[in-house]
Amino acid sequence: MSKRVLVSVDRGMTDKTSKVVWDHEVPILQAVHGADIKLLDLSEVEDLKGSALVLQGTTQVVDPKDPRFRDQPKERVPLVEILKRNLSIGEQFSGNIDEEYDRLIACYGTHPDYNMPFVEYVYGRPDRGDFKKAIGEIVEAEENYDESHPGAKPVALRTEPLTEDEMRAELDRAHIEYPKSAKGPTLRRLYEAAMSTETA
């Protein structure tokens, strides 16, 4: 099955371009540019060591001291994973094969020597089956897929603070001990101190 990958198109010492493409696009890139195409492994990028605090299930980095995010569930995620989510690295192809073939014709144009689309030059006509074979198994598209920002899921921010029962439930979920008699501002301080420790 074809997946999203990050590649580097190396046309020489001073001309290197990185882009996210489908696996099945890599041979077309090679035909178009006549260049060395390398798959990039984000885990090897030194600047991506470490992690960041994000809203749970998203790539939205947050400041734990920002009151807007106080009662939102958060998680600490490696920077590499955040970038993979934002770029959809590893996402499996879930589109229509005929539409994808047409997209590649529009994207890469015509081979100057053979007067045929680059996708046809590499894979032949669609009815030959090589293009379909290169894509492989097609997965069903996720619901609410946002093409403009595929890695992030929209999060509705709470405008009201958690109720006392909700704070107790969150503390219990995190297996944090606290005086069961705590309430009001005391419970809020205990909750905020415990949550800031959990997400640090």
GUMI-513293 format. One record per residue (C-alpha): residue in three letters; x, y, z. Coordinates in pm, whole numbers, padded with zeros to 5 digits, always signed. Each point is the difference from the previous one (the first is absolute). Layout:
<nodes>
ALAXYZ/...
</nodes>
This chain:
<nodes>
MET+00000+00000+00000/SER+00123+00348-00084/LYS+00081+00230+00292/ARG+00102+00362+00049/VAL+00378+00040+00014/LEU+00242+00291+00033/VAL+00258+00010-00277/SER+00294+00215-00097/VAL+00049+00081-00368/ASP+00374+00049-00045/ARG+00086+00183-00322/GLY+00351+00102+00109/MET+00199+00165+00280/THR-00220+00309+00019/ASP-00336-00135-00118/LYS-00175-00229+00248/THR-00373+00003+00054/SER-00202-00192+00259/LYS-00362-00088-00059/VAL-00267-00240+00123/VAL-00132-00235-00269/TRP-00162-00341-00032/ASP+00229-00303-00040/HIS-00133-00047-00353/GLU+00114+00354-00094/VAL+00368-00065+00068/PRO+00072-00174-00336/ILE-00176+00288-00179/LEU+00216+00254+00185/GLN+00308-00192-00109/ALA-00116+00005-00362/VAL-00088+00371+00012/HIS+00317+00124+00167/GLY+00250-00265-00102/ALA+00128+00054+00351/ASP+00085-00192+00310/ILE-00314-00043+00213/LYS+00063-00094+00364/LEU-00256-00102+00260/LEU+00051+00211+00313/ASP-00026-00148+00349/LEU-00118+00273+00240/SER+00132-00190+00301/GLU+00353+00073-00123/VAL-00050+00379-00002/GLU+00197+00141+00294/ASP-00225+00307+00038/LEU-00301-00226+00064/LYS+00129-00155+00321/GLY-00221+00057+00303/SER-00373+00037+00046/ALA-00277+00257+00042/LEU-00325+00027+00191/VAL-00301-00016-00234/LEU-00376-00019+00033/GLN-00078-00370+00016/GLY-00045-00161-00341/THR+00120+00309-00191/THR+00318+00176-00103/GLN-00091+00329+00170/VAL+00290+00091+00229/VAL-00119+00174+00317/ASP+00147+00188+00292/PRO-00108-00184+00318/LYS-00033+00337+00176/ASP-00243+00139-00257/PRO-00340+00012+00177/ARG-00185-00073-00326/PHE+00141-00352+00002/ARG-00017-00061+00375/ASP-00280-00254-00011/GLN+00083-00152-00338/PRO+00152-00352-00006/LYS+00364+00021-00106/GLU+00278-00242-00089/ARG+00376+00022-00047/VAL+00094-00106-00353/PRO+00344-00035-00168/LEU+00070+00282-00247/VAL+00055-00258-00273/GLU-00351-00135+00054/ILE-00152+00350-00011/LEU+00165+00069-00335/LYS-00104-00341-00135/ARG-00359+00072+00099/ASN+00005+00346-00159/LEU+00154-00128-00323/SER-00213-00319+00002/ILE+00316-00213-00031/GLY-00100-00366-00010/GLU-00363+00071-00090/GLN-00132-00263-00241/PHE-00147+00093-00337/SER-00380+00009+00016/GLY-00095+00177-00323/ASN-00139-00099-00336/ILE+00257-00156-00237/ASP-00134+00169-00316/GLU-00010+00340+00171/GLU+00352-00051+00130/TYR+00125-00086-00349/ASP-00157+00322-00132/ARG+00150+00199+00288/LEU+00347-00128-00086/ILE-00050+00094-00366/ALA-00088+00355+00106/CYS+00278+00013+00259/TYR+00295-00134-00200/GLY-00097+00077-00359/THR+00131-00156-00319/HIS+00333-00167-00069/PRO+00183+00230-00245/ASP+00151-00284-00206/TYR-00291-00244-00021/ASN-00306+00232-00011/MET-00184-00191+00272/PRO-00078+00080+00364/PHE+00282-00088+00239/VAL-00237-00227+00192/GLU-00069-00194-00320/TYR+00373-00007-00083/VAL+00068-00166+00337/TYR-00308-00221+00049/GLY-00161-00030-00342/ARG-00367+00067-00066/PRO-00239-00062+00293/ASP-00161-00306-00164/ARG+00339-00175+00004/GLY-00029-00038+00377/ASP+00354+00103+00100/PHE-00116+00324+00159/LYS-00269-00178+00203/LYS+00258-00258+00107/ALA+00241+00276+00112/ILE-00268+00151+00224/GLY-00101-00337+00142/GLU-00271-00042+00259/ILE-00216+00309+00054/VAL-00123+00082+00349/GLU-00326+00179+00074/ALA+00037+00374+00053/GLU-00031+00121+00360/GLU-00312+00196+00080/ASN+00041+00377+00028/TYR+00338-00010-00171/ASP+00126+00358-00032/GLU+00224+00027-00307/SER+00113+00351+00092/HIS+00146-00124+00329/PRO-00016-00379-00002/GLY+00207-00060+00312/ALA-00207+00196+00248/LYS-00345-00067+00133/PRO-00212+00301+00095/VAL-00041+00038+00374/ALA-00283+00195+00157/LEU+00141+00196+00293/ARG-00199+00002+00320/THR-00119+00345+00095/GLU-00118-00109+00344/PRO+00233-00145+00267/LEU-00042-00363+00103/THR-00259-00070+00263/GLU+00115-00148+00331/ASP-00130-00342-00106/GLU+00191+00024-00330/MET+00322+00097+00182/ARG-00039-00296+00237/ALA-00062-00232-00297/GLU+00316+00128-00174/LEU+00207-00049+00316/ASP-00138-00352+00042/ARG+00068-00079-00368/ALA+00362+00109+00048/HIS+00024-00212+00320/ILE+00091+00309+00207/GLU-00082-00015+00369/TYR-00170+00304+00155/PRO-00216+00071+00305/LYS-00353-00105-00092/SER-00135+00283+00215/ALA+00179+00266-00211/LYS-00233+00241-00179/GLY-00020+00348-00146/PRO+00328+00194-00045/THR+00191-00267+00195/LEU-00106-00274-00243/ARG+00082+00227-00296/ARG+00355+00064+00135/LEU+00054-00374+00059/TYR-00130-00080-00348/GLU+00217+00261-00174/ALA+00312-00103+00192/ALA-00058-00368-00079/MET-00071+00062-00369/SER+00305+00223-00046/THR+00215-00278+00152/GLU-00162-00264-00223/THR+00065+00194-00322/ALA+00345+00136+00086/
</nodes>
